[in-house]
Amino acid sequence: MSLSEVLKSGNYELIDVREPMELEMDGNIEGAKNIPLGEVENRQDEILSIEKPVVIFCRSGNRSGKALEYLNSQGLKDGYNGGGWAELKATIEANQGTF
């Protein structure tokens, strides 16, 4: 599946790897779990136990790419780089209108 298909399906878990301060300053996506990049390694079991596609995002897509690369090396099977949060939020909101 592509990221677009996953988002259209509505069946996914969102993980925001930005720092909590960034969420307060910039905003967030409702329902996303905040696991800052520095905590991904320590919380990998929590992430790897998710039984649906995992969409990881940050401010621009750089940190989420690093997190996804690490998690893939640890056995994540269904992970996607959602890129930057603002664009991802707009895409999710646009897809919600298609049901």
Secondary structure, DSSP 8 states (H G I E B T S, - for coil): --HHHHHHHT--EEEE-S-HHHHHHH---TT-EE--GGGTTTTHHHHHT--S-EEEEESSSHHHHHHHHHHHHTT--SEEEEEEHHHHHHHHHHHHTT-
